[in-house]
Amino acid sequence: MTTEKNWFDPNTYVELMKQNDLTKMFDTATIPGVDMEAMTAAQKKNMQAIVDANRVASEGYQSLFKKQVEILQNGVAELSETMKDAAAQPMSVEGNEKRVEAAKAHFEKSVGVFNELSETARKANEDAMAIIQARFSEGVEEMKSLASNSMTAMKATPKGAKKAA
């Protein structure tokens, strides 16, 4: 029996973070000037940004799916009503014109609905990406600082000397 992970659920990422303690990866590192706690904290921030971005995207898509269901339900009701009206109209030029106008109005409404759904999806993606971009920018600055500190420490450490554990 296989259990598939729901990658849209932020709790999936929280569980992965708990299972894979990043601090254990760096227990034996002895690179002069490298702040392992800062690196671990940065990685935790990266994972939190991914969790947050997925949560925002998931909420946006849930909203999108709810709108789609609502639109489908309204569309079926409108189609039913339109069919009743069309059946009640006599076969004449005026009746045909009313049917054409109804079809045109329905088409225009459908285009508007499509645009609204597209906008909802775009916003969900944009909001999620903004979280990732902000964390990426912050992470770049953190890595620059860590690298600079490491280089300074390496220059200050005599060759052959080991960092005390």
Number of C-alpha atoms within 10 A of each C-alpha: 3 4 5 6 9 10 13 17 15 18 14 13 20 13 10 11 15 9 9 10 11 15 14 9 11 12 10 8 12 14 13 19 19 18 16 17 11 13 18 17 14 17 16 16 16 17 18 19 21 19 23 17 23 25 19 22 23 19 15 20 20 14 15 19 15 12 16 15 11 11 15 12 12 12 14 11 12 13 13 12 12 16 13 11 14 16 11 10 14 10 10 9 9 11 16 14 11 15 17 12 12 15 13 12 12 16 12 12 12 14 12 12 15 13 12 14 19 13 13 18 18 15 16 23 18 15 15 22 18 13 18 21 12 11 19 15 10 14 17 11 12 15 14 11 12 18 15 14 16 17 15 13 15 16 12 11 14 9 8 6 8 11 12 6 7
